Amino acid sequence: MTQSVGIKDVARVAGVSVGTVSNVINRPDTVASETRARVLSAIDRLGYVRSESARQLRAGRSRIMGLLVLDMGNPFFVDVARGAERAAREAGLGVMVCNSAQSPGEEAEYLSLFAEQRVRGVLLTPADATGRNIDAFRRHNIPFVLVDRVAEGTTECSVSVDDVAGGALAVRHLIDAGHRSIAYVSGPPGFNQVRDRRTGALNALAEAGLGPEHLRELPTERLDVAAGRDAGARLLGLADRPTAVFCANDLLALGVLQAMYAAGINVPDDLAIVGYDDIEFAAAAAVPLTSVRQPAVTMGALAAEMLLEETEEEPDGRKRAHEHRRVVLQPELVVRRSSLSAR
């Protein structure tokens, strides 16, 4: 096995000290041009690549931020990652993207990994509704920003969307289309987003003079297409089947749509469907899906920018003053065929 080239090898070939090689790499303006050229020539000949992780550990400043999301199989979180990566790259940083798979246990493991790697900070969409994972991670004194979640009970920064308003947009649209019996395919009830979207749905019913009995909740264990198909099967088994469905995200809505298609149920004439997130697949579905759009890319970029602000240092190495803040973005309803009956 070929032994890796180290800084001592570069110093030996260039005929300089290890300290001089280090200065050429990290502070080139402090080294005479002739010496600098000799060292760079040795680096090129030997194929030396500096150990960035070792340098970061010595400096105590990583050039990596962590991003831990609920489900990288959901295009919504892919868009969040795109926004975060764009903002990080502009600041000369990279992003380590991890997927908790909606599991508090896996979330805890990844947060431990981030702590071991001494990342600059973490962007986090929590999977653990109890907050225990966040409490444990906070002891490492690594800054973090909550994404797609309001920082309830904490002082940290957060970037989220007004999900109460989003839920109201969805159900108000269905009520305006004449629906009075609506199902809510909700996902895990422990998630704040699920609860807030339900609250918005109930608010819209109340505005129309309708009670909560007009919203029938169908909880699911996960927020994916398979869970949506299962909810669709349960919906089909109801004797008093609602005429419309609001789903907590688009993956659930696509699963419900698949179940209806397989059973020969016409969407939207027999059943109207509204999703949430407005992922790319929503518009490309067999029946284009009405959805509540979240500005996912903007959310990721803003969260990364807030984290960068928090981790900035003064020229003397002192942390800059930072005030935690909560940013709440507004959703938008995008109406497509799945909720527009031809009758």
C-alpha positions in Angstrom: 0.0 0.0 0.0 1.4 3.4 -1.0 2.0 5.6 2.1 0.3 9.0 2.0 2.5 12.1 1.5 2.7 14.3 4.6 3.8 17.8 5.3 7.2 16.6 6.5 7.8 15.1 3.1 7.0 18.4 1.4 9.4 20.2 3.8 12.2 17.7 3.1 11.9 18.0 -0.7 11.6 21.8 -0.6 14.4 22.1 1.9 12.4 24.2 4.3 10.9 23.7 7.8 7.5 22.2 8.4 6.4 25.6 9.7 7.3 27.2 6.4 5.2 24.7 4.5 2.3 25.3 6.9 2.6 29.1 6.3 2.6 28.6 2.5 -0.6 26.6 2.8 -2.4 28.7 5.4 -0.7 32.2 5.2 1.1 32.4 1.9 1.5 36.2 2.1 3.9 35.7 5.0 6.4 33.7 2.9 8.9 35.1 0.4 7.9 34.5 -3.2 10.9 32.4 -4.0 10.4 30.1 -1.0 6.7 29.9 -1.7 7.3 28.8 -5.3 9.7 26.1 -4.1 7.2 24.7 -1.6 4.4 24.8 -4.1 6.6 23.0 -6.6 7.2 20.3 -4.0 3.5 20.0 -3.2 2.7 19.6 -6.9 5.5 17.0 -7.5 4.5 14.9 -4.5 0.8 15.2 -4.9 0.4 16.4 -1.3 -3.2 17.0 -0.1 -3.5 18.6 3.3 -5.7 16.9 5.9 -8.6 19.4 6.1 -10.2 17.5 9.1 -7.0 17.7 11.1 -6.6 21.4 10.3 -10.1 22.1 11.4 -9.7 20.2 14.7 -6.6 22.2 15.5 -8.4 25.5 14.6 -11.6 24.5 16.3 -13.5 25.7 13.2 -15.1 23.2 10.8 -16.0 24.1 7.3 -18.9 21.6 7.4 -22.5 22.2 8.7 -24.8 19.3 9.3 -28.3 19.0 7.9 -30.6 16.3 9.5 -34.0 15.9 8.0 -37.0 13.6 8.5 -37.0 11.9 5.1 -34.7 12.4 2.1 -37.1 10.3 0.1 -39.4 13.3 0.3 -38.6 15.8 -2.5 -39.6 18.6 -0.1 -36.5 17.9 2.0 -34.3 17.6 -1.1 -35.3 21.2 -1.9 -34.6 22.3 1.7 -31.1 20.7 1.3 -30.6 22.5 -2.1 -31.3 25.9 -0.4 -29.0 25.1 2.5 -26.2 23.9 0.3 -26.4 27.0 -1.9 -26.0 29.3 1.0 -23.3 27.2 2.6 -21.3 27.1 -0.6 -21.4 30.8 -1.0 -19.8 31.0 2.4 -17.1 28.5 1.5 -18.7 25.7 3.5 -20.1 22.2 2.7 -23.1 20.4 4.0 -23.3 16.9 5.5 -26.8 15.7 4.8 -28.3 13.0 7.0 -31.7 11.3 7.1 -33.3 10.4 10.4 -36.0 8.4 8.5 -38.5 9.8 11.0 -36.8 7.8 13.8 -35.8 9.4 17.1 -33.2 6.8 17.6 -31.5 7.4 14.3 -31.7 11.2 14.9 -29.8 10.7 18.2 -27.1 8.7 16.4 -26.6 11.4 13.8 -26.5 14.2 16.3 -23.8 12.3 18.1 -21.9 12.0 14.9 -22.2 15.7 14.3 -20.8 16.3 17.7 -17.9 13.9 17.1 -17.1 15.6 13.8 -17.3 19.1 15.5 -19.4 20.5 12.7 -19.8 24.3 12.5 -23.5 23.9 13.3 -26.6 21.9 12.5 -29.8 22.5 10.6 -32.4 20.2 12.1 -35.9 19.0 11.5 -36.6 17.1 14.7 -38.0 13.5 14.6 -38.2 13.3 18.4 -41.3 15.0 19.6 -40.2 14.9 23.3 -37.2 17.2 22.7 -34.8 14.9 24.5 -32.5 14.6 21.6 -32.2 18.3 21.3 -31.6 18.7 25.0 -28.7 16.1 24.8 -27.2 17.8 21.8 -27.4 21.2 23.3 -24.7 20.1 25.9 -22.1 20.1 23.1 -22.4 23.8 22.6 -22.8 23.4 18.8 -25.2 26.0 17.4 -28.3 24.7 15.6 -31.3 26.1 13.7 -34.6 24.3 13.5 -36.0 23.9 10.0 -39.7 23.4 9.2 -40.3 23.7 12.9 -41.0 26.6 15.3 -38.6 26.7 18.2 -41.2 26.1 20.9 -39.8 26.1 24.4 -36.3 26.9 23.1 -34.3 30.0 22.4 -32.6 28.8 19.2 -33.3 30.1 15.8 -35.9 28.5 13.6 -37.3 28.8 10.1 -40.8 27.5 9.4 -44.0 28.0 7.5 -47.3 29.0 9.0 -48.9 25.6 8.9 -52.0 26.8 10.6 -52.5 29.2 7.7 -51.6 26.4 5.3 -54.2 24.0 6.7 -56.8 26.7 6.5 -56.0 27.4 2.9 -56.5 23.8 1.9 -59.8 23.2 3.7 -61.2 26.6 2.9 -60.6 25.7 -0.8 -62.5 22.4 -0.4 -65.4 24.2 1.5 -65.6 26.8 -1.3 -65.9 23.9 -3.8 -69.0 22.6 -1.9 -67.5 19.9 0.3 -68.9 19.4 3.8 -67.4 16.0 4.7 -63.6 16.1 4.6 -61.0 13.6 5.7 -57.6 14.6 7.1 -54.9 12.1 6.4 -52.6 13.4 9.0 -49.4 11.4 9.6 -47.9 10.9 13.0 -49.8 13.0 15.6 -46.6 13.9 17.5 -45.3 16.1 14.7 -46.1 19.8 15.2 -46.7 20.3 11.5 -49.4 17.6 11.5 -51.1 19.2 14.5 -50.9 22.8 13.1 -52.3 21.8 9.7 -55.2 20.1 11.5 -55.8 23.3 13.6 -55.9 25.3 10.4 -58.4 22.9 8.9 -60.6 23.2 11.9 -60.3 27.0 11.8 -61.5 27.0 8.2 -64.5 24.8 9.1 -65.4 27.2 12.0 -65.2 30.2 9.7 -67.8 28.5 7.5 -70.0 27.7 10.5 -69.1 24.0 10.5 -68.1 22.0 13.5 -65.2 19.6 14.0 -67.4 16.6 13.2 -67.0 17.7 9.5 -63.3 16.7 9.6 -62.6 13.0 9.9 -59.0 12.3 10.8 -57.1 9.3 9.5 -53.7 9.2 11.2 -50.8 7.3 9.7 -47.5 6.1 11.3 -45.4 7.7 8.5 -45.5 10.5 6.0 -44.9 8.5 2.8 -46.7 7.2 -0.2 -47.2 3.7 1.3 -48.9 5.3 4.3 -51.1 7.3 1.9 -52.1 4.1 0.1 -53.0 2.5 3.4 -55.1 5.5 4.4 -56.8 5.4 1.0 -57.8 1.8 1.6 -59.3 2.7 5.0 -61.1 5.6 3.3 -62.6 3.2 0.7 -63.9 1.0 3.6 -65.9 3.8 5.2 -69.7 3.5 4.8 -70.0 7.3 4.9 -67.0 8.1 2.8 -66.1 11.9 2.8 -66.2 13.7 -0.5 -62.8 15.3 -0.1 -59.4 14.6 1.5 -56.8 16.9 2.8 -53.4 15.2 3.3 -50.6 16.4 5.6 -48.1 16.2 2.8 -48.0 15.4 -0.9 -46.5 11.9 -0.5 -49.6 10.9 1.5 -51.8 12.6 -1.1 -50.1 10.7 -4.0 -50.7 7.4 -2.0 -54.3 8.2 -1.6 -54.6 9.1 -5.3 -53.0 5.7 -6.2 -55.5 3.9 -4.0 -58.4 5.7 -5.6 -57.1 5.0 -9.1 -56.7 1.3 -8.3 -60.3 1.1 -7.0 -61.8 2.9 -10.0 -62.7 6.0 -7.9 -62.7 9.2 -10.0 -60.6 12.1 -8.7 -61.9 14.7 -8.4 -65.5 13.9 -9.3 -66.0 11.2 -6.7 -63.2 12.4 -4.3 -61.3 15.7 -4.2 -57.7 15.6 -2.9 -55.5 18.4 -1.6 -51.9 17.8 -0.6 -49.2 19.9 1.1 -45.6 20.9 0.2 -46.1 21.2 -3.6 -43.3 18.9 -4.5 -42.4 18.5 -8.2 -44.3 15.3 -8.5 -47.5 17.0 -7.4 -47.9 18.7 -10.8 -46.7 15.6 -12.7 -49.2 13.2 -11.1 -51.8 11.3 -13.3 -54.3 13.8 -11.9 -52.3 16.9 -11.2 -52.4 17.5 -7.4 -53.7 20.6 -5.7 -51.3 21.4 -3.0 -50.2 24.0 -0.4 -46.8 25.2 -1.5 -44.0 25.7 1.0 -41.0 27.7 -0.1 -38.6 24.8 0.7 -35.5 26.1 -1.0 -35.9 29.5 0.6 -36.4 27.8 4.0 -33.1 25.9 3.6 -31.2 28.9 2.5 -32.5 31.1 5.3 -31.7 28.5 7.9 -28.2 28.2 6.7 -27.7 31.9 6.6 -29.0 32.2 10.2 -26.6 29.5 11.3 -23.7 31.2 9.5 -24.6 34.5 11.3 -24.5 32.7 14.6 -21.1 31.1 14.0 -19.3 34.2 12.6 -16.3 35.4 14.5 -14.6 38.7 15.0 -11.0 39.1 13.5 -9.6 38.4 17.0 -11.5 35.1 17.2 -14.3 36.2 19.6 -17.8 35.2 18.7 -19.9 38.0 17.2 -23.0 39.1 19.0 -26.0 37.1 17.7 -29.7 37.5 18.5 -31.8 34.3 18.0 -34.9 34.9 15.8 -37.8 32.9 14.4 -38.7 33.3 10.8 -42.2 32.2 9.8 -42.9 32.1 6.0 -46.3 32.1 4.4 -47.7 29.2 2.4 -49.5 29.5 -0.9 -52.3 27.3 -2.4 -51.7 26.0 -5.9 -54.9 24.7 -7.4 -54.8 21.9 -9.9 -57.2 19.2 -11.3 -57.4 17.0 -8.2 -59.8 19.3 -6.4 -61.7 20.8 -9.3 -64.8 18.7 -10.1 -66.2 18.9 -13.6 -69.7 18.6 -12.2 
